[in-house]
């Protein structure tokens, strides 16, 4: 988003795997409730203007879409999109990289805890 020349007109680049704007239609308003809560958590009004929420949603969707296309371009050499492709893209933005690493490690801990819980349930069921 720091590139001022990367506006809406530069979305469909030659040789890129990105679809043209006309072929990409999305359902608007999918993230509005979540964004309202996030905006309130970051100091906005409890009920922000719908135009503001819509603008933030457009910005977020554009950012995520751009990141996915960039990660897909990186992964195309390997043929498989991995989490590490996204980490590679944000490697220079240390706060984002640290937060992503933290969330990934918490996700792994939760998976292990669920797995241990399922094993404990199976043991209890077999004892009864």
C-alpha positions as CSV (number, residue, x, y, z in Angstrom):
1,X,0.0,0.0,0.0
2,X,3.0,2.2,0.2
3,X,3.4,2.4,-3.6
4,X,1.5,5.5,-4.8
5,X,1.6,4.2,-8.4
6,X,-0.2,1.0,-7.5
7,X,-3.7,2.4,-7.8
8,X,-6.8,0.8,-9.3
9,X,-5.5,1.2,-12.8
10,X,-2.4,-0.9,-12.1
11,X,-4.2,-4.0,-10.8
12,X,-4.2,-6.1,-13.9
13,X,-0.6,-6.2,-15.0
14,X,0.7,-8.0,-18.0
15,X,2.0,-11.4,-17.1
16,X,0.3,-11.4,-13.7
17,X,-2.0,-14.1,-12.4
18,X,-4.5,-11.4,-11.3
19,X,-7.9,-11.4,-13.0
20,X,-9.1,-8.2,-14.5
21,X,-11.5,-6.0,-12.4
22,X,-14.4,-6.9,-14.6
23,X,-14.0,-10.6,-14.0
24,X,-13.7,-10.3,-10.2
25,X,-17.0,-9.7,-8.4
26,X,-17.3,-10.0,-4.7
27,X,-20.2,-9.9,-2.3
28,X,-20.0,-6.6,-0.4
29,X,-20.7,-6.3,3.3
30,X,-19.5,-9.7,4.3
31,X,-17.0,-8.3,6.9
32,X,-19.0,-5.2,8.0
33,X,-20.0,-6.5,11.4
34,X,-16.5,-7.7,12.2
35,X,-15.0,-4.5,11.0
36,X,-17.5,-2.4,13.1
37,X,-16.3,-4.3,16.2
38,X,-12.7,-3.9,15.3
39,X,-13.1,-0.2,14.6
40,X,-14.8,0.3,17.9
41,X,-12.0,-1.6,19.6
42,X,-9.5,0.8,18.0
43,X,-11.4,3.9,19.3
44,X,-14.1,4.6,16.7
45,X,-17.7,5.2,17.5
46,X,-19.7,2.1,18.6
47,X,-21.8,2.5,15.4
48,X,-19.5,4.0,12.8
49,X,-20.9,5.4,9.5
50,X,-21.8,2.7,7.0
51,X,-19.7,4.6,4.4
52,X,-16.6,4.4,6.7
53,X,-17.1,0.7,7.3
54,X,-17.5,0.1,3.6
55,X,-14.4,2.0,2.8
56,X,-12.4,0.1,5.4
57,X,-13.8,-3.2,4.0
58,X,-12.7,-2.2,0.5
59,X,-9.2,-1.4,1.7
60,X,-8.9,-4.6,3.7
61,X,-10.2,-6.8,0.9
62,X,-7.9,-5.1,-1.6
63,X,-4.9,-5.6,0.7
64,X,-5.6,-9.2,1.4
65,X,-6.3,-10.0,-2.3
66,X,-3.0,-8.3,-3.3
67,X,-1.1,-10.3,-0.7
68,X,-2.7,-13.5,-1.9
69,X,-1.8,-12.8,-5.5
70,X,1.8,-11.9,-4.6
71,X,2.1,-15.1,-2.5
72,X,0.6,-17.1,-5.3
73,X,3.3,-15.7,-7.7
74,X,6.0,-16.7,-5.3
75,X,4.6,-20.1,-4.8
76,X,4.0,-20.7,-8.5
77,X,7.6,-21.9,-8.9
78,X,7.0,-24.6,-6.3
79,X,3.4,-25.3,-7.3
80,X,2.0,-25.1,-3.8
81,X,0.9,-22.1,-1.7
82,X,2.3,-22.3,1.9
83,X,2.1,-20.1,5.0
84,X,5.8,-19.3,4.5
85,X,5.0,-17.5,1.3
86,X,3.0,-15.0,3.3
87,X,5.7,-14.7,6.0
88,X,8.2,-14.0,3.2
89,X,6.1,-11.2,1.9
90,X,5.8,-9.5,5.3
91,X,9.4,-10.2,6.4
92,X,10.4,-6.5,6.3
93,X,7.4,-5.4,8.4
94,X,8.5,-6.7,11.8
95,X,5.3,-5.9,13.8
96,X,3.2,-7.9,11.3
97,X,5.8,-10.7,11.1
98,X,6.0,-11.0,14.9
99,X,2.2,-11.0,15.2
100,X,1.8,-13.6,12.5
101,X,4.4,-15.8,14.1
102,X,2.7,-15.4,17.4
103,X,-0.7,-16.3,16.0
104,X,0.7,-19.3,14.1
105,X,2.4,-20.7,17.2
106,X,-0.8,-20.2,19.2
107,X,-2.7,-22.0,16.5
108,X,-0.3,-24.9,16.7
109,X,-0.7,-25.0,20.5
110,X,-4.5,-25.1,20.1
111,X,-4.2,-28.0,17.6
112,X,-2.1,-30.0,20.0
113,X,-4.4,-29.2,22.9
114,X,-7.5,-30.3,20.9
115,X,-5.7,-33.5,19.9
116,X,-4.7,-34.3,23.5
117,X,-8.3,-33.6,24.6
118,X,-9.7,-36.0,21.9
119,X,-7.2,-38.7,23.1
120,X,-8.3,-38.2,26.7
121,X,-12.0,-38.5,25.7
122,X,-11.3,-41.7,23.8
123,X,-9.5,-43.1,26.9
124,X,-12.4,-42.2,29.1
125,X,-14.9,-43.7,26.7
126,X,-13.0,-47.0,26.6
127,X,-12.7,-47.2,30.4
128,X,-16.5,-46.8,30.8
